[in-house]
Amino acid sequence: MFYVAEALLIGKGVSFSRHSAISSAFGKYFVKTGIVSSKFHQYLIKGMEVRHAGDYGKARSVNSETAKEQIVNAEEFLNMGKQLLQVS
């Protein structure tokens, strides 16, 4: 989801190097303007939280149900990105 958001922002002529800046800018450029639903911003935020928990949290801090949810959200996010970028 991060790379999709980054690609969409680059398409707007802006780029950022920090995950938090990309998430914030995605909200500003795509959600607040009504281009995409706010659920996609929530997917991006939650995805970052889960990634941090998985990478830096205690062992098994991300359960299989959370992982499955993230996969579903990521697929939906990718499809949204493809539509906006007009990629098949």
GINOR-V762276 format. One record per backbone hydrogen bond with DSSP energy under -1.0 kcal/mol. CO is the residue of the C=O (numbers start at 1). NH is the residue of the N-H. Records with the same first field share a line. If there is no record, write none. Layout:
CO=NH + NH
//
This chain:
1=5
2=6
3=7
4=8
5=9
6=10
7=11
9=14
10=13
18=22
19=23
20=24
21=25
22=26
23=27
24=28
25=29
26=30 + 31
27=32
30=35 + 36
31=34
37=40
38=42
39=43
40=44
41=45
42=46
43=47
44=48
45=49
46=50
47=51
48=52
49=53
50=54
51=55
52=56
53=57
58=61
63=67
64=68
65=69
66=70
67=71
68=72
69=73
70=74
71=75
72=76
73=77
74=78
75=79
76=80
77=81
78=82
79=83
80=84
81=85
82=87
//
